[in-house]
Amino acid sequence: MFPPPNDEVWKALRTFILIGLLLVPALVLAQNTVPDDEEEPPAQAESGHRLQFKFKDRPSFRIGDLIRVDIKSKWHFDFLRYSPPIVNPPGVSNEPPEPAPTYQLTRARFAVKGKVTKYLDYEVEREMRATFGDVQERHPWKDVYLDFKPLPIAQLKIGKFKLPFGMEQNTSPDRLDFVYRSPVSKFLAPARERGAMLHGQLLRGKRLGYEVGVFRFDGENSGLRGVPSGGRTYAARLSGEPLRYVSLLPRTIRHTYLGIAATSGELFEGQNGLHGQTLSNFTFFDHLFVKGRRQRIGTEVAWTEGPVSIKGEYIHMSEERKQQGIRLEDLPDKISRGWYITGTWTALGKMKSKGNAPKNPFLTGHGFGAVELAARLDVLAYYSASSAASGLPSRSPRAGNILPNSDRTWTFGATWYINHFVKLQANGEREWLSDIERKPVAGIHVFWTGIIRLQLAM
C-alpha cells in the first residue's frame, strides 16, 4: 500500500494539472488552418438555421443569425518575488505577516457569451480558482448581464457588470499593458456591481458614447472583506474621440481618446472609508469612520500612433464624515486622489489594429509574435479637505486633520504577445511610501515586487 499523499503533493499535482490545462488550447489552436489575420468566411446561405460549430478565436456555436454561444476561458499564472519577502493576507490589516508566495493562480475563469438576434447580448462569467486551489473567492460571479440593443443611441444593460468609471478598471485583465492594474484603479474605481445602465452612441463611428446607470451598492472594490461599504450609487460616463470633427487639428491629435466620469452614492455609517495597501497587502492608510456621501470624478486620455501609445487617468474621491468626531461633530471630508501615466512601445513585431494579438503569431502562424515595452508612474494619496482641516495632523480614524500618506509606484515591464491566445509578461514594481510611521516594515522605505505571468485567454 502507498502512503496517502500530503498537502504538498496535492499542491504539486494541482500545479501540473493546471499547466497541462493551460497548454491544451495552444496545442489545439496550433493546428488552426485559418490565419489569425484573416476574417472568418461568411456563413453559407444554404445552412439556414442549422447548428454550426466554429473555432477561430474561441469555441463558438451558432444557429444561423439567430443565436450565438461563445465559450470563453481565462487563465493567469503568476510567479512572484517580494523584497522584503513577506506579505499580509489579502484584505487583512492587523494580522502578522507571512512568507511571500512563490507562485499563485490569479485567475481561472470560464464564461458563456453571445447574442440572441442582433438586439440582445448576454454574458455569464464565473471565477473558478477555489476549485483548483485554497483561495476563497469573495465574489466568484463576475459579469452576469443582458444587454438590449434596439437602437445605437439607446441600449439597456441589466445585471452585474462594471460601473462606467475608470478607463483601466474597465479594461479586461487580458488586455492590460501590465500584470496588475495601478493602485489608483484598484482602490479608487468601484469595479463590478448589480444594476441597470442606459448607454449608446451620440456620434457616428463610436466617436462619442455615453453611459448612465444606477447600482445597488458602490462596487466590489469598495467593499470590506466582501461586505459593501456604500449603498445605492449613481454613475455616468462620457467618452470617445470627439476631436475627429476638428479638422484644423493634426490627424494624429484628432484620434485622441478622451473621457470623463462621475459617481455618487450614500455611505454606510462606520469605519467604512476606503483604505490603501501596497502590492504585498500591507495597509499604509487604514479605514476611517465615515457618514454621508461618497463622490468620485475621473478623467481619462489615451493616444496611439504606430507602435507608441500614451495613456493616463486622474481620479478624485471625497467621503463625508458627518458626526464622526469624538463629540459627534462633523469632520472635514476625507480626500483620496490618484493619477497614473503609462507609455508603451512595440519594440519587436507588429500588433493588429483591433484586438490583442500580433500580426505574425508564434505557434499558430509563421512569425515570432510581438514584444512590447512599457513604463508606468502612479501616485495615490489620502488626506483631509484642506479648506476645513484644523488642529494637529493625526493618524486616528476620527482625526479632524488627517495626517496624509501616499504611495508612489514605478512599474516597468515587457510583454511577449505569442499569439492571440498566449501572452507572457514580466514586471518590476518599486513602491515608496511617504509616512515613515505607516511603513509596512520598520526601517525600510522602498518595496520591490517582481512578477512573471503566463496568460492564456480565448
TIVO-80028 format. One line per field, with one value per residue (C-alpha): x, y, z; residue in three letters; residue number from 1. Coordinates in Angstrom, 1 decimal, decimal comma, padded with zeros to 4 digits, always signed. Each point is the difference from the previous one (the first is absolute). Layout:
BEGIN
c1 [X;...]
c2 [Y;...]
c3 [Z;...]
code [ALA;...]
pos [NUM;...]
//
This chain:
BEGIN
c1 [+000,0;+001,2;-000,2;-002,7;+001,4;+000,6;-001,1;+003,3;-000,5;-003,6;+001,2;+002,6;-002,5;-002,5;+002,8;+000,9;-003,6;-000,5;+003,1;-001,4;-003,3;+001,8;+001,9;-003,0;-001,5;+003,4;+000,6;-003,5;+000,0;+003,4;-001,8;-002,4;+000,0;-001,4;+002,7;-000,6;+000,0;-002,7;-003,7;-002,3;-001,8;-003,6;-002,6;-001,4;-003,6;-001,0;+000,8;-003,3;-000,5;+002,1;+002,3;+003,6;+003,3;+002,9;+003,4;+002,0;+000,6;-002,0;-002,6;-003,2;-003,4;-002,5;-003,5;+000,0;-000,2;-002,3;+002,1;+003,7;+001,7;+003,7;+002,0;+002,7;+002,7;+002,8;+003,0;+002,6;+003,0;+002,2;+003,6;+000,9;+002,9;-000,3;+002,6;-000,3;-001,3;-003,1;-003,6;-003,3;-003,0;-002,2;-002,5;+001,5;+001,7;+001,0;+001,1;+003,7;+001,7;+000,6;+002,7;-000,6;-001,4;+002,2;-002,9;-003,7;-003,0;-001,4;-002,9;-001,7;-003,2;-002,6;-002,7;-002,8;-000,6;-002,0;-003,0;-003,7;-000,8;+001,7;-001,9;+001,1;+003,5;+000,7;+002,9;+000,4;+003,5;+001,2;+003,3;+001,1;+003,2;-001,5;-000,5;+003,7;+001,6;-000,5;-001,2;-003,3;-001,5;-002,4;-001,6;+000,1;-002,6;+001,4;-001,8;-003,6;-002,2;-002,5;+000,6;-003,0;+001,0;-003,1;+001,7;+003,7;-001,0;-002,0;+001,0;-000,7;+002,3;-001,3;+001,7;+003,5;+002,8;+002,5;-001,1;+000,8;+002,9;+003,8;+001,7;+002,4;-002,5;-002,3;+002,7;+000,0;+003,0;+001,1;+000,4;+002,0;+003,6;+001,1;-000,7;-001,9;-002,2;+001,4;-000,8;-002,0;-002,4;+000,1;-001,1;-001,9;-002,0;-003,1;+000,1;-003,0;-003,4;-003,7;-002,0;-001,4;+001,6;-001,2;+002,7;+000,5;+001,8;-000,5;+002,2;+000,6;+002,9;+000,1;+001,6;-002,0;-001,9;-001,9;-000,8;-002,4;-000,9;-001,3;+001,5;-000,9;+003,3;+003,2;+001,9;+002,1;+003,3;-001,6;-001,1;+001,7;+000,7;-002,9;-002,5;-001,2;+001,1;-002,4;-003,7;-001,8;+002,5;-000,6;+002,7;+000,4;+002,7;+000,6;+002,8;+001,2;+002,0;-001,8;+003,0;-000,4;-002,4;+002,5;+001,7;+002,4;+001,9;+002,7;-001,3;+001,9;-001,5;-003,6;+000,2;+000,6;-002,4;-001,6;-002,3;-001,6;-002,0;-001,6;-001,7;-002,1;-001,3;-001,0;+002,6;-000,9;+000,9;+003,0;+003,7;-000,7;+002,3;+002,1;+003,5;+003,4;+002,2;+003,3;+000,3;+001,0;-003,3;+001,6;-002,5;+001,7;-003,3;-002,7;-003,8;-001,5;-003,4;-002,3;-003,7;-001,6;+000,8;+002,9;+000,6;+002,5;+001,0;+002,5;+001,6;+001,8;+002,0;+001,7;+002,1;+001,5;+002,2;+001,5;+002,0;-000,2;-002,8;-000,5;-002,9;-000,9;-002,8;-000,8;-002,5;-001,2;-002,2;-001,6;-001,6;-002,1;+000,5;-003,1;-000,3;+003,2;+002,0;+000,5;-002,8;-002,2;+001,1;+000,4;+003,5;+001,6;-000,5;+002,6;+001,6;+001,5;+001,8;+002,1;+001,3;+002,2;+001,7;+001,0;+002,3;+000,4;+002,1;-000,4;+003,7;-000,1;-002,7;-003,4;-003,3;-003,4;-002,0;-002,8;+000,1;+003,0;+001,9;+003,3;-000,2;+002,5;-000,7;+002,3;-001,3;-003,2;+001,6;+003,4;+001,6;+001,4;-003,0;+000,6;+001,9;-001,2;+002,0;-001,9;+000,5;-002,6;+000,2;-003,0;-000,6;-002,7;-000,5;-002,4;-000,6;-002,6;-001,9;+002,4;-002,6;-001,5;+002,8;+001,2;+002,2;+003,1;+000,1;-000,9;-000,1;-003,2;-003,0;-001,9;+002,6;-001,2;+003,2;+001,1;+003,7;+000,6;+001,6;+000,7;+001,3;+002,2;+000,6;+002,2;-000,8;+002,2;-001,0;+000,4;-002,8;+000,5;-003,2;+000,6;-003,3;-003,7;-000,2;+003,3;+001,8;+003,0;+000,7;+002,9;-000,4;+002,0;-001,7;+001,6;-002,2;+000,9;-002,2;+000,1;-000,9;+002,9;-002,2;-002,4;+002,5;-000,9;+003,5;+001,9;+003,2;-000,7;-001,0;-000,2;-001,8;+000,6;-002,1;+000,9;-002,7;+000,0;-003,4;-001,1;-003,3;-002,4;-003,2;-002,5]
c2 [+000,0;+003,5;+002,7;+002,7;+003,1;+003,0;+003,6;+000,9;-002,9;+001,0;+003,6;-001,2;-002,3;+003,0;+002,1;-002,6;-000,5;+003,8;+000,3;-002,8;+001,7;+003,2;-001,7;-001,9;+003,0;+001,0;-003,6;-000,1;+003,4;-000,5;-002,3;+002,8;+000,3;+003,6;+002,6;+002,4;+003,1;-001,3;+000,5;-003,0;-001,0;+001,0;-002,7;-001,7;+000,9;-003,6;-000,6;+001,6;-000,4;-003,1;-000,2;+000,8;-000,2;+002,3;+000,3;+003,1;+002,2;-002,4;-002,8;+001,4;-001,6;+001,8;-000,5;+002,1;+003,7;-000,6;-001,4;+000,1;-001,7;+000,5;-001,9;+002,1;-000,8;+002,0;-001,4;+002,2;-001,7;+002,4;-000,7;+002,6;+001,3;+002,7;+002,1;-000,2;-003,6;+000,3;+000,8;+000,6;-002,3;+001,7;+002,5;-000,3;+003,0;-001,1;-003,6;-000,9;-000,3;-003,4;-001,3;+001,3;-002,6;-001,1;-000,4;+000,3;-000,6;+003,4;-000,8;-003,1;+001,3;-001,6;+001,9;-000,4;+003,0;+000,7;+001,4;-000,7;+001,7;+003,4;+001,6;-001,9;-000,7;-002,1;-001,3;-002,2;-000,2;-001,8;-000,2;-003,6;+000,5;-001,6;-003,2;-000,3;+001,4;+001,3;+003,5;+001,1;+002,2;+002,6;+000,9;-003,1;+001,3;+002,6;+001,4;-001,3;+002,2;+000,6;+002,9;+001,1;+001,9;+001,2;+003,2;+001,2;+003,0;-001,8;-003,3;-001,5;-002,3;-001,8;-002,4;+000,0;+001,8;+002,8;+003,5;+002,5;+001,5;-000,5;-000,6;-002,6;-001,6;-000,5;-001,6;-003,8;-001,4;-002,0;+003,3;+001,9;+001,3;-001,2;-003,0;+002,0;+003,1;+003,2;+000,6;+003,0;-002,3;-002,7;+002,1;+003,0;-001,5;-001,9;-003,1;-002,4;+000,3;-000,9;+002,7;+001,4;+002,2;+002,0;+000,5;+000,7;+002,0;+003,8;+000,3;-002,3;-002,4;-000,3;+003,5;+000,9;-002,3;+000,3;-002,3;+000,8;-002,5;-000,7;-002,8;-001,8;+000,7;+001,9;-002,9;-002,9;+002,0;+002,1;-002,9;-001,1;-003,7;-000,4;+002,2;+003,1;+003,4;+002,1;-000,2;+001,0;+001,6;+002,0;+000,1;+001,8;+000,1;+001,8;-001,3;-000,2;+001,8;+003,3;+001,8;-001,9;+002,7;+002,8;+000,0;+002,8;-002,3;-002,4;-003,5;-001,7;+002,3;-000,5;-003,7;+000,7;-001,8;+002,2;-000,9;+001,5;-002,0;+000,5;-002,0;+001,0;-002,3;-000,2;-001,4;-002,5;+001,6;-001,5;-000,6;-000,4;+002,6;-001,4;-001,1;-000,3;-003,1;-000,9;-002,7;-002,4;+000,8;+002,2;+002,7;+003,5;+001,9;-001,5;+000,2;+003,2;+000,6;+001,5;+001,0;+001,9;-000,3;-001,4;+001,8;-000,6;+001,9;-001,3;+001,0;-002,3;+000,5;-002,4;+000,6;-002,5;+000,6;-003,1;-002,0;+002,6;+000,8;+002,3;-000,2;+001,5;+000,4;+002,3;-000,9;+002,2;-001,4;+001,6;-001,7;+001,9;-000,5;+001,5;-000,4;-002,1;+002,1;-001,1;+002,5;-000,9;+003,0;+000,0;-000,6;+001,2;-002,2;-002,7;+000,5;-002,8;+001,0;-001,8;+000,1;-002,1;+000,4;-003,0;-000,1;-003,1;-000,8;-003,1;-000,7;-003,2;-001,1;+001,6;-000,1;-000,2;+003,2;-001,7;-002,5;-001,1;-002,2;+000,3;+000,1;-002,8;-002,4;-002,7;-003,6;+000,7;+002,0;+000,5;+002,7;+000,9;+001,9;+003,5;+001,4;+003,2;+002,0;+002,2;+002,3;+001,5;+002,5;+000,2;+002,0;-000,7;+002,4;+000,4;+003,2;+002,4;+002,6;+002,9;+002,8;-001,5;-001,9;+001,4;-001,1;-002,2;-002,8;-003,4;-003,6;-000,6;-001,5;+003,0;+002,6;+003,5;+000,7;-003,2;-000,6;-000,5;-003,1;-000,9;-002,9;+000,8;-003,0;-000,5;-003,0;-001,3;-002,9;-002,0;-002,0;-002,8;-000,4;-003,5;-000,3;+000,9;-002,5;+000,1;+002,9;+000,1;+003,1;+001,0;+003,0;+001,7;+002,4;+002,5;+001,5;+002,9;+001,2;+003,5;-000,5;-001,8;-001,1;-001,8;-002,0;-003,7;-001,0;+002,2;+001,5;-000,8;+002,9;-001,7;-003,2;-002,1;-002,6;-002,2;-001,9;-002,3;-000,9;-002,7;+000,8;-002,1;+001,6;-001,0]
c3 [+000,0;-000,8;+002,7;-000,6;-001,7;+002,2;-000,6;-001,9;-002,4;-000,7;-000,7;-002,4;-001,7;-000,4;-001,4;-002,7;-000,8;-000,4;-002,2;-002,2;-000,3;-000,9;-002,8;-001,5;-001,9;-001,5;-001,3;-001,4;-001,5;-001,6;-002,4;-001,0;-003,8;+000,0;+000,4;+002,9;-002,3;-002,3;+000,5;+000,5;-003,2;+000,0;+000,8;-003,1;-000,9;-000,3;+003,7;+001,1;+003,7;+000,3;+003,0;-000,9;+001,9;-000,6;+001,7;-000,9;+003,1;+002,3;-000,3;-001,4;-000,7;-002,3;-001,3;-003,1;+000,9;+002,9;+002,8;+000,8;+002,9;+000,6;+002,6;+001,7;+002,5;+001,7;+001,9;+001,8;+001,7;+001,9;+001,3;+002,7;+001,9;+002,7;+001,7;+003,0;-000,5;+002,2;-000,6;+001,9;-000,7;-002,6;+001,5;+003,5;+001,6;+003,5;-000,3;+000,2;-003,4;-001,6;-002,4;-003,6;-002,5;-002,8;-002,4;-000,1;-002,2;-000,5;-002,4;-001,2;-001,6;-002,3;-001,8;-002,5;-002,2;-003,1;-001,7;-000,5;-003,3;-000,5;+002,8;+003,1;+001,3;+003,1;+002,1;+003,1;+001,5;+003,1;+001,9;+000,7;+001,9;+003,2;-002,0;-000,8;+003,2;+003,5;-000,9;+001,3;-002,7;+001,6;-003,3;-002,2;-002,5;-002,3;-003,0;+000,0;-002,2;-002,8;-002,4;-002,1;-003,2;-001,8;-001,3;-000,1;+002,0;+002,7;+001,5;+003,4;+002,0;+003,0;+002,5;+001,5;-001,8;+000,6;+000,8;-002,8;+001,8;-000,6;-003,3;+001,3;+002,4;-003,0;-002,1;+000,0;+002,0;-003,0;-001,9;+002,6;-000,8;+003,5;+002,2;+002,6;-000,3;+001,6;+003,7;-001,1;-002,0;+002,6;+003,0;-001,4;-002,9;+001,1;-002,3;-000,3;+001,5;-000,7;-001,7;-003,2;-002,5;-003,1;-002,6;-003,6;-002,7;-000,4;-003,1;-002,9;+000,0;+003,8;+000,2;+003,0;+002,3;+003,3;+002,9;+002,9;+002,7;+003,4;+002,2;+003,2;+001,8;-000,7;-001,7;+001,1;+000,3;+002,7;+002,2;+003,3;-000,1;-002,4;+001,9;-001,8;+001,5;-002,0;-001,1;-003,2;-002,4;-003,2;-002,7;-003,3;-002,7;-003,3;-002,2;-003,5;-002,7;-000,4;-001,4;-003,3;-001,1;+000,6;-003,5;+001,0;+002,3;-001,2;-000,9;+002,8;+002,6;-001,3;+000,9;+003,7;+002,3;+002,7;+002,9;+003,1;+002,6;+003,4;+002,8;+003,0;+002,8;+003,6;+002,5;+002,7;+003,3;+001,8;-000,7;-003,7;-001,6;-002,9;+001,0;-001,7;-000,3;-001,6;-002,5;+002,8;+001,8;+002,8;+001,0;-000,1;+000,4;+002,2;-000,2;+001,5;+001,6;-002,6;-000,4;-002,9;-003,7;-002,0;-003,3;-002,8;-003,1;-002,5;-003,3;-002,5;-003,1;-002,5;-003,1;-002,5;-003,0;-001,6;+002,5;+002,7;+002,5;+002,9;+002,4;+003,4;+002,5;+003,0;+002,8;+002,8;+002,7;+003,1;+002,9;+002,5;+003,8;+001,5;+003,8;+000,1;+002,5;+003,6;+001,0;-003,0;-001,9;-003,8;-001,2;-003,2;-003,0;-000,6;-003,5;-002,0;-003,2;-002,5;-003,5;-002,3;-003,4;-002,2;-003,0;-002,3;-003,1;-002,2;-000,4;-002,0;-002,4;-000,7;+001,7;-001,7;-000,1;+001,7;+002,9;+002,0;-002,4;-002,0;-003,8;-000,4;+002,9;+001,4;+000,0;-001,8;-002,8;-001,7;+002,2;+003,4;+001,3;+001,5;+002,9;+001,8;+002,5;+002,5;+003,0;+002,4;+002,8;+002,4;+003,2;+002,5;+003,0;+003,0;+002,0;+001,5;-002,0;+000,4;+000,3;+003,2;+001,7;+003,4;+002,9;-000,1;-002,6;+001,4;-001,1;+002,1;-001,9;+001,4;-000,7;-000,7;-002,0;-001,7;-000,2;-003,7;-001,5;-003,6;-002,1;-003,0;-002,3;-003,0;-002,2;-002,8;-002,2;-003,2;-001,6;-002,6;-002,0;-001,2;-001,9;+000,5;+002,9;+001,8;+001,6;+002,3;+002,2;+002,3;+002,3;+002,7;+002,4;+002,4;+002,8;+002,2;+003,0;+001,4;+003,7;+001,7;+003,0;-002,3;-001,9;-000,1;+001,2;+002,4;-001,3;-003,7;-002,3;-003,4;-001,0;-003,1;-001,7;-003,0;-001,9;-003,0;-001,4;-002,4;-001,5;-002,1;-001,2;-002,6]
code [MET;PHE;PRO;PRO;PRO;ASN;ASP;GLU;VAL;TRP;LYS;ALA;LEU;ARG;THR;PHE;ILE;LEU;ILE;GLY;LEU;LEU;LEU;VAL;PRO;ALA;LEU;VAL;LEU;ALA;GLN;ASN;THR;VAL;PRO;ASP;ASP;GLU;GLU;GLU;PRO;PRO;ALA;GLN;ALA;GLU;SER;GLY;HIS;ARG;LEU;GLN;PHE;LYS;PHE;LYS;ASP;ARG;PRO;SER;PHE;ARG;ILE;GLY;ASP;LEU;ILE;ARG;VAL;ASP;ILE;LYS;SER;LYS;TRP;HIS;PHE;ASP;PHE;LEU;ARG;TYR;SER;PRO;PRO;ILE;VAL;ASN;PRO;PRO;GLY;VAL;SER;ASN;GLU;PRO;PRO;GLU;PRO;ALA;PRO;THR;TYR;GLN;LEU;THR;ARG;ALA;ARG;PHE;ALA;VAL;LYS;GLY;LYS;VAL;THR;LYS;TYR;LEU;ASP;TYR;GLU;VAL;GLU;ARG;GLU;MET;ARG;ALA;THR;PHE;GLY;ASP;VAL;GLN;GLU;ARG;HIS;PRO;TRP;LYS;ASP;VAL;TYR;LEU;ASP;PHE;LYS;PRO;LEU;PRO;ILE;ALA;GLN;LEU;LYS;ILE;GLY;LYS;PHE;LYS;LEU;PRO;PHE;GLY;MET;GLU;GLN;ASN;THR;SER;PRO;ASP;ARG;LEU;ASP;PHE;VAL;TYR;ARG;SER;PRO;VAL;SER;LYS;PHE;LEU;ALA;PRO;ALA;ARG;GLU;ARG;GLY;ALA;MET;LEU;HIS;GLY;GLN;LEU;LEU;ARG;GLY;LYS;ARG;LEU;GLY;TYR;GLU;VAL;GLY;VAL;PHE;ARG;PHE;ASP;GLY;GLU;ASN;SER;GLY;LEU;ARG;GLY;VAL;PRO;SER;GLY;GLY;ARG;THR;TYR;ALA;ALA;ARG;LEU;SER;GLY;GLU;PRO;LEU;ARG;TYR;VAL;SER;LEU;LEU;PRO;ARG;THR;ILE;ARG;HIS;THR;TYR;LEU;GLY;ILE;ALA;ALA;THR;SER;GLY;GLU;LEU;PHE;GLU;GLY;GLN;ASN;GLY;LEU;HIS;GLY;GLN;THR;LEU;SER;ASN;PHE;THR;PHE;PHE;ASP;HIS;LEU;PHE;VAL;LYS;GLY;ARG;ARG;GLN;ARG;ILE;GLY;THR;GLU;VAL;ALA;TRP;THR;GLU;GLY;PRO;VAL;SER;ILE;LYS;GLY;GLU;TYR;ILE;HIS;MET;SER;GLU;GLU;ARG;LYS;GLN;GLN;GLY;ILE;ARG;LEU;GLU;ASP;LEU;PRO;ASP;LYS;ILE;SER;ARG;GLY;TRP;TYR;ILE;THR;GLY;THR;TRP;THR;ALA;LEU;GLY;LYS;MET;LYS;SER;LYS;GLY;ASN;ALA;PRO;LYS;ASN;PRO;PHE;LEU;THR;GLY;HIS;GLY;PHE;GLY;ALA;VAL;GLU;LEU;ALA;ALA;ARG;LEU;ASP;VAL;LEU;ALA;TYR;TYR;SER;ALA;SER;SER;ALA;ALA;SER;GLY;LEU;PRO;SER;ARG;SER;PRO;ARG;ALA;GLY;ASN;ILE;LEU;PRO;ASN;SER;ASP;ARG;THR;TRP;THR;PHE;GLY;ALA;THR;TRP;TYR;ILE;ASN;HIS;PHE;VAL;LYS;LEU;GLN;ALA;ASN;GLY;GLU;ARG;GLU;TRP;LEU;SER;ASP;ILE;GLU;ARG;LYS;PRO;VAL;ALA;GLY;ILE;HIS;VAL;PHE;TRP;THR;GLY;ILE;ILE;ARG;LEU;GLN;LEU;ALA;MET]
pos [1;2;3;4;5;6;7;8;9;10;11;12;13;14;15;16;17;18;19;20;21;22;23;24;25;26;27;28;29;30;31;32;33;34;35;36;37;38;39;40;41;42;43;44;45;46;47;48;49;50;51;52;53;54;55;56;57;58;59;60;61;62;63;64;65;66;67;68;69;70;71;72;73;74;75;76;77;78;79;80;81;82;83;84;85;86;87;88;89;90;91;92;93;94;95;96;97;98;99;100;101;102;103;104;105;106;107;108;109;110;111;112;113;114;115;116;117;118;119;120;121;122;123;124;125;126;127;128;129;130;131;132;133;134;135;136;137;138;139;140;141;142;143;144;145;146;147;148;149;150;151;152;153;154;155;156;157;158;159;160;161;162;163;164;165;166;167;168;169;170;171;172;173;174;175;176;177;178;179;180;181;182;183;184;185;186;187;188;189;190;191;192;193;194;195;196;197;198;199;200;201;202;203;204;205;206;207;208;209;210;211;212;213;214;215;216;217;218;219;220;221;222;223;224;225;226;227;228;229;230;231;232;233;234;235;236;237;238;239;240;241;242;243;244;245;246;247;248;249;250;251;252;253;254;255;256;257;258;259;260;261;262;263;264;265;266;267;268;269;270;271;272;273;274;275;276;277;278;279;280;281;282;283;284;285;286;287;288;289;290;291;292;293;294;295;296;297;298;299;300;301;302;303;304;305;306;307;308;309;310;311;312;313;314;315;316;317;318;319;320;321;322;323;324;325;326;327;328;329;330;331;332;333;334;335;336;337;338;339;340;341;342;343;344;345;346;347;348;349;350;351;352;353;354;355;356;357;358;359;360;361;362;363;364;365;366;367;368;369;370;371;372;373;374;375;376;377;378;379;380;381;382;383;384;385;386;387;388;389;390;391;392;393;394;395;396;397;398;399;400;401;402;403;404;405;406;407;408;409;410;411;412;413;414;415;416;417;418;419;420;421;422;423;424;425;426;427;428;429;430;431;432;433;434;435;436;437;438;439;440;441;442;443;444;445;446;447;448;449;450;451;452;453;454;455;456;457;458]
//
